[in-house]
Amino acid sequence: MPYVNIKVTRDGVSYAQKEQLIRGVTRLLVEVLDKDPNSTMVVIDEIDTDNWGFKGETTTRLRREKAK
């Protein structure tokens, strides 16, 4: 039973894009690893940009700085 966890920032990912990710990842596991799509789980976690950081800063702050 494959389990795939995708983490993205909460902003800018539409319902249609999430559906496409779930279908695409499932299809990839079927094609590459011959996994059963009926037992393949794909979970998308949406993380607030205040809780996602890199370069020692939150994504919220980095995006705000970039917009200036």
N, C-alpha and C positions, 0 to 999 in steps of 0.2 A: 504494500500500500504506500505509494509515493506521497510525500507531503512536501509542498513547496510553499515557502513563505516569502512574499514580496513586500518590501517596505518602501513606501513613498511618502513625500511630504503631503499634507492634507490639501494643499491648494493646487488647483489646476488639473485634476484627474477626473474626467467625466465618467459617468456610469457606463457609457458605450466603450470607453477605453478600458475600463476594468473588465467588462465582458470579453473584450478582445484579448486581453492579457490571459485571462483564465482559459479561454478556448485555445489560444496559441501555446501556452505552456503545457496544457494537457495533450495537445496534438504532438508537440515535440517529444514528450515522454513516451507516447505511443510509438512514434516513428523511430526514435533513437534507441530506446530501451525495451521496446515491445511490452509496455505496461498496459494494464487494463484501464481504460478511461473511467470505468464504473467504480474503481477503487482509488482513483487519483484525486487528491485534495490539493486545492490551491487557495491560499489565504492571502488577502491583501490587507496589510496594516497601514493605516494612514496616520502619520505622526505630525503633530503640530510643529511648525517651524521653530517655535520657542524651545522645543524638545529635541531638535536635530541640529547638530553642530559639526563643524570641521574648521581647521585652521585656528582652533582655540576660541571660536566665536559661534554664537547661535546663527542658524540660517536666517532668522528674522533680521538680525543686525547686519549680516553680510549683504542681504538683498536690499536693505534700506540704504546702506552705504553705496552699493552699486547704482542705485537709482538717482543718486545725487549728481 
